[in-house]
Amino acid sequence: MLAEFGLFDDMKKPGPKLFKEPSTKSNKKIIHNAISHCCLAGKVNEPQRNQILEELEKCESNHLMILFRDAGCQFRALYTCHPDTEEIKKLTATGPKSISRKMIDKLYKYSSNRKQFTVIPGKTVSVSVDALTIHTHLWQAKRRL
């Protein structure tokens, strides 16, 4: 009788699951809110904010990350992230073309309620990460000619 309701569907397939379902969890709305209400809020940032949000809407990636200049959470760039392959590639703005695990200094999670970022302990990139910083020495100083 319980089988009629599909309660034992998992028991029908013996052995280990060899196929991992792709994650459809997306942080696009969180990133949109973070850019609009925290990173690039205000009239002075409107042109850059609109350009970044336009790129965000066109992007097909489910997971995005914001690159900050430092712990002051100053917006620098928007990246696409594939946690399963640990690929972090620049989508738009100013920053390295890609970011490797060795380059990461700190990871951040955005709180929509508090409209602020908090540091996540550790260096492992996952779907719960919304922003990051890279080591200071990786930012090149502008050279004067």
NORCORBEL-V104377 format. One record per residue. N is the residue number from 1. PHI is phi in whole degrees, -180 to 180 (999 if undefined). PSI is psi in whole degrees, -180 to 180 (* if undefined). Layout:
# NORCORBEL-V104377
N&PHI&PSI  N&PHI&PSI
This chain:
# NORCORBEL-V104377
1&999&-43  2&-67&-27  3&-65&-26  4&-62&-29  5&-93&4  6&78&18  7&-72&-19  8&-113&21  9&-60&-38  10&-67&-26  11&-78&-16  12&-73&-21  13&-108&94  14&-73&157  15&91&172  16&-73&150  17&-77&122  18&-96&-16  19&-111&127  20&-96&124  21&-63&135  22&-66&141  23&-76&128  24&-106&3  25&-64&129  26&-124&144  27&-109&19  28&-57&-44  29&-66&-38  30&-65&-45  31&-64&-41  32&-57&-48  33&-64&-42  34&-62&-43  35&-68&-44  36&-70&-41  37&-107&-8  38&-133&-64  39&-67&-47  40&-127&41  41&-73&157  42&96&161  43&-63&-38  44&-63&-29  45&-95&3  46&-55&-47  47&-61&-46  48&-67&-42  49&-59&-47  50&-63&-40  51&-67&-43  52&-66&-44  53&-67&-33  54&-64&-45  55&-63&-39  56&-60&-45  57&-65&-34  58&-75&-23  59&-70&136  60&-95&-6  61&-70&145  62&-84&-24  63&-125&126  64&-125&158  65&-138&147  66&-99&136  67&-99&126  68&-100&154  69&-67&-43  70&-162&-166  71&-64&-11  72&-75&-2  73&59&40  74&-84&120  75&-58&135  76&-125&-45  77&-159&167  78&-117&134  79&-125&150  80&-92&147  81&-135&137  82&-122&91  83&-57&-31  84&-67&-32  85&-106&-5  86&59&29  87&-87&125  88&-126&110  89&-122&142  90&-68&134  91&-98&-47  92&-163&158  93&89&-158  94&-103&120  95&169&176  96&-62&152  97&-60&-37  98&-144&160  99&-126&127  100&-99&167  101&-57&-39  102&-65&-27  103&-79&-21  104&-72&130  105&-98&-60  106&-135&152  107&-114&148  108&-133&151  109&-119&138  110&-94&133  111&-104&113  112&-66&-33  113&-67&-48  114&-90&-9  115&53&48  116&-154&162  117&-99&144  118&-125&146  119&-71&137  120&-103&127  121&-67&145  122&106&176  123&-127&9  124&-87&123  125&-77&129  126&-143&179  127&-69&-13  128&-85&-5  129&-89&129  130&-109&-22  131&-153&166  132&-155&164  133&-123&155  134&-110&163  135&-59&141  136&-55&-40  137&-66&-14  138&-80&-15  139&-83&121  140&-81&135  141&-75&142  142&-68&132  143&-97&136  144&-95&136  145&-93&*
